[in-house]
Amino acid sequence: QVQLVESGGGLVQAGGSLRLSCAASGSIFGIMAWYRQAPGKQRESVASITKSDTTNYADSVKGRFTISRDYTKNTAHLQMNGLKPEDTAVYYCNAVDYFKQTPYWGRGTQVTVSA
């Protein structure tokens, strides 16, 4: 059974940092990614990383966020620096099964950035 469990969210002041983690289990994953959804807005892609460590970022987070993977622990991380109030959202981990290409989602973790 595939499980994605996010952790690391919380409340932080503008300019602060948080590190999100996604512990994945139950399969081998190709692309792992972070998405976010703010109240009243659609879910959007934040960052992604392939099995060969190729990364991609939304323009709004480039230079502030860094995605990484720990293959020994099947975990993806999102280091978020220079946080802004507009980064406030529920952050979701997404992982795609390497063989079946099936996407899976975590339950999300709340990130709140105060001004």
C-alpha positions in Angstrom: 0.0 0.0 0.0 1.4 3.4 -1.0 1.7 6.0 1.6 3.0 9.6 1.5 3.3 11.3 4.8 4.2 15.0 5.0 5.7 16.7 8.0 7.4 20.0 8.9 4.6 22.6 8.3 3.9 25.3 10.8 3.6 29.0 11.5 6.6 31.2 10.7 7.2 34.9 10.3 7.9 36.4 6.9 11.6 35.9 6.0 11.8 32.7 8.0 12.4 29.2 6.9 10.7 25.8 7.1 11.7 22.3 5.9 9.0 20.0 4.7 9.5 16.3 4.5 7.6 13.6 2.6 8.1 10.0 3.7 7.1 7.7 0.8 6.5 3.9 1.1 4.9 1.1 -0.8 6.5 1.5 -4.2 9.4 2.8 -6.2 8.8 6.4 -7.3 10.0 8.3 -10.3 9.1 12.0 -10.0 8.4 13.4 -6.6 7.0 16.8 -6.2 5.5 19.4 -3.9 2.2 21.2 -4.7 0.4 23.8 -2.7 -3.2 25.1 -2.5 -4.1 28.4 -0.9 -7.7 29.2 0.2 -9.8 29.9 -2.8 -7.1 29.0 -5.3 -6.3 26.0 -7.4 -3.6 23.6 -6.5 -0.3 24.6 -8.1 3.0 22.9 -8.6 5.8 24.2 -6.5 8.8 22.0 -7.2 9.6 18.6 -8.6 12.6 16.2 -8.7 13.2 13.3 -11.0 14.9 10.0 -10.1 18.0 11.4 -11.8 17.8 14.5 -9.6 16.6 16.9 -12.3 14.7 19.7 -10.5 12.1 22.1 -11.6 10.6 25.1 -9.7 7.7 27.5 -10.0 8.9 31.0 -10.9 7.4 32.3 -7.6 9.8 30.1 -5.5 13.0 30.0 -7.6 16.0 31.0 -5.5 14.1 30.6 -2.2 13.0 26.9 -2.2 15.1 23.8 -2.8 13.8 20.3 -3.4 15.9 17.2 -2.6 15.6 13.5 -2.2 17.1 10.9 0.1 16.9 7.7 -1.8 18.0 5.6 1.2 15.0 6.7 3.1 12.6 7.2 0.1 12.0 10.8 1.3 11.7 14.1 -0.4 12.4 17.4 1.2 11.4 21.0 0.5 13.7 23.6 2.1 11.8 26.9 2.1 13.8 30.1 2.8 12.7 33.7 2.6 9.1 32.8 3.2 6.5 35.3 2.2 2.8 35.7 3.3 1.8 34.6 -0.2 3.5 31.2 0.4 0.7 30.4 2.9 -1.0 27.3 1.8 -1.5 23.6 2.4 1.5 21.8 0.9 1.0 18.4 -0.7 3.5 15.8 -1.5 3.0 14.0 -4.9 4.9 10.9 -6.1 4.5 9.0 -9.3 4.9 5.2 -9.3 8.0 4.5 -11.5 6.5 1.5 -13.3 2.8 2.2 -13.4 3.0 6.0 -13.7 0.2 6.2 -11.1 0.3 9.5 -9.1 -0.2 9.5 -5.4 -0.9 12.3 -2.9 -0.2 12.9 0.7 -2.8 14.5 3.0 -1.0 17.8 3.1 0.7 20.0 5.7 -0.3 23.6 6.6 2.3 26.3 6.1 1.3 29.8 7.4 3.6 32.8 7.0 2.7 35.9 9.0 3.6 39.4 7.8 
